Amino acid sequence: LMGIWDIYSLRSNSWRKLDVNMPWCHMDIDRLYLDGMCHWLGGTNNTSDAYLVSFDLSNKVFFTTQMAIGIPSNMHDSFNSYSVLRNLLLLNGSIAVISNYEDMTTFYISILVELGVKESWITLFVVGPLPCVERPIGAGKMGNIFFRTKDGELAWFDLRTHMIEELGIKAHMSLCQIIIYKESSLPIGGINN
């Protein structure tokens, strides 16, 4: 898919057009930035053509990493591979994906060890079943996983204690996202010399 991107540089306070051959991607809220690269999900939910798209901001090149399903192979026969849902997130400084089958409340949390290597996806946690949970939203700074519950509340799951707690906050059905805020000393208008 050919596309034109406009990239803004804070350092030079200028825009630059980039004409690139970009892999197809989902344009949803599952995007993240880590170590000079932007990452998002690409392909479809089918296990054979789902991948992570990574864009290196300094070299202006794309990488794709084939997705490992993250769900035990003995479950593949019981469910259609098209019903695998994935959520991209940053977990303790690593690119991670939470996978589950649609309408199932057991979640498989995998991290990526090496970009471009499908076999480097490692499943770290199996969480659940959590019958009150509808879908994952993201991870907090301490590695807690945030979920939207079936009654529309925001809840967090502590990976250390395996306890879930509702936070008493309503979570919008499709627009709920966790963003980790980091203060910056740069002015909004760009860098002043």
Disulfide bonds with the S-S distance in Angstrom:
none
